[in-house]
């Protein structure tokens, strides 16, 4: 795994967690908006006696467990990444990697924060990726 692939893991996992949180919110909205049959409708009975909202709530609980596991994994991954970044010798490279992979800064924002042009920020990034040691 390259340094860039390793460092992108946190951002990708964070995006996945956010997608699951949106899915959970959608399921919660659906659970609260499920209506009961009106008096004129025929109600079909089946072996599955659970109301639709109960199945939706079960989906929400499974999704919450999944989200909790992903958050735990993200926290552990970020701690491991920070340790690896802190082991780097060049403070400018350490700072750039934190801005880029933890804060999600654009090249322009990194340049402004570090008082360099965005082209120099990209050059520092290239050097930082070469000097970064992926933990095993």
C-alpha positions in Angstrom: 0.0 0.0 0.0 1.4 3.4 -0.9 1.6 6.3 1.5 -1.2 8.1 -0.3 -3.5 5.1 -0.3 -2.8 4.6 3.4 -3.5 8.3 4.3 -6.7 8.4 2.2 -8.2 5.5 4.2 -9.4 7.9 7.0 -11.1 10.2 4.5 -12.8 7.3 2.7 -13.9 5.7 6.0 -15.2 9.1 7.2 -17.2 9.5 4.0 -18.6 6.0 4.4 -19.7 6.8 8.0 -21.4 9.9 6.8 -23.3 7.9 4.1 -24.4 5.4 6.8 -25.6 8.3 9.0 -27.7 9.7 6.1 -29.1 6.2 5.5 -30.0 6.0 9.2 -31.7 9.4 9.1 -33.7 8.3 6.1 -34.8 5.1 7.8 -35.8 7.0 10.9 -37.8 9.4 8.8 -39.5 6.4 7.2 -40.2 4.7 10.5 -41.9 7.8 11.8 -44.0 8.3 8.7 -45.3 4.7 8.2 -49.1 4.9 8.4 -51.6 2.3 9.5 -54.2 1.0 7.1 -57.4 3.0 6.8 -60.7 1.4 7.7 -61.7 0.8 4.1 -58.6 -1.2 3.2 -58.4 -5.0 3.5 -55.7 -6.1 5.8 -53.9 -9.2 4.7 -52.5 -11.3 7.5 -49.4 -13.3 7.2 -47.0 -15.2 9.3 -44.8 -12.1 9.6 -46.8 -10.3 12.3 -44.2 -7.5 12.8 -45.4 -4.1 11.8 -43.4 -2.4 9.0 -42.0 0.1 11.4 -40.6 -2.7 13.6 -38.6 -4.1 10.7 -37.4 -0.5 10.0 -36.3 -0.1 13.6 -34.4 -3.3 13.5 -32.6 -2.1 10.3 -31.8 1.1 12.2 -30.3 -0.8 15.1 -28.2 -3.0 12.9 -27.0 0.1 11.0 -26.1 1.8 14.3 -24.0 -1.1 15.3 -22.2 -1.0 12.0 -21.6 2.8 12.3 -20.3 2.3 15.9 -17.8 -0.3 14.6 -16.7 2.0 11.7 -16.2 4.9 14.1 -14.1 2.8 16.4 -12.0 1.7 13.4 -11.7 5.4 12.2 -10.5 6.5 15.7 -7.9 3.7 15.8 -6.7 4.4 12.2 -6.4 8.2 12.9 -4.3 7.5 16.0 -2.0 5.2 14.1 -1.7 7.7 11.3 -0.9 10.5 13.6 1.8 8.5 15.3 3.4 7.7 11.9 3.2 11.4 10.9 4.7 12.6 14.1 7.7 10.2 13.5 8.6 12.2 10.4 11.6 14.5 10.7 10.4 17.5 8.6 7.9 19.6 10.5 6.6 21.3 7.3 5.8 17.8 5.8 4.1 16.8 9.1 2.0 19.9 9.1 1.0 19.5 5.4 0.0 15.9 5.8 -2.2 16.9 8.8 -3.9 19.7 6.8 -4.4 17.5 3.8 -5.5 14.2 5.3 -7.0 15.2 8.6 -8.5 18.6 7.9 -9.3 18.0 4.3 -7.8 21.3 3.2 -7.5 22.2 -0.5 -4.1 23.0 -2.0 -5.0 26.7 -1.9 -6.0 26.5 1.8 -2.8 24.6 2.6 -0.7 27.2 0.8 -2.4 30.0 2.7 -2.0 28.3 6.1 1.6 27.5 5.4 2.4 30.9 3.7 3.5 29.2 0.4 2.0 29.0 -3.0 -0.2 26.0 -3.8 2.5 24.7 -6.2 5.0 24.7 -3.4 2.4 22.9 -1.2 2.2 20.2 -3.8 5.9 19.9 -3.9 6.1 19.5 -0.2 3.3 17.0 -0.4 5.3 14.9 -2.9 8.3 15.0 -0.6 6.2 14.1 2.4 4.7 11.1 0.7 8.2 9.8 -0.2 9.4 10.3 3.4 6.2 8.8 5.0 6.6 5.3 6.4 3.4 3.3 6.2 3.0 1.3 9.4 2.9 -2.4 9.1 
